[in-house]
Amino acid sequence: MRLEGWHLIIIIVLALVLFAAPKLPGMARSLGQSMRIFKSEVREMKKDDTADAKDGSGPVEGKVVNHPRSTTPDSNPSEGNETQPPNRA
């Protein structure tokens, strides 16, 4: 006789019921608690996303102004005119 997929499922369920019966309520409680936490986190993430979209603080493109290593047309770094950033000691 050949074992098929549904035979194995029945054997696993019977083994769980026979050997892990005292632990089943605890496992179900733990699974339910994990699902509640997961749902609340997903709800919170959706709420955060909609709040971010409403306040208009999306990605902004900007330019670096007064960068210490920026080169101007009158100063060439190869000439030694490069300005060093101030020491913050």
Secondary structure, 3 states (H helix, E strand, C coil): CCCCHHHHHHHHHHHHHHHCHHHHHHHHHHHHHHHHHHHHHHHHHHHHHHHHHHCCCCCCCCCCCCCCCCCCCCCCHHHCCCCCCCCCC
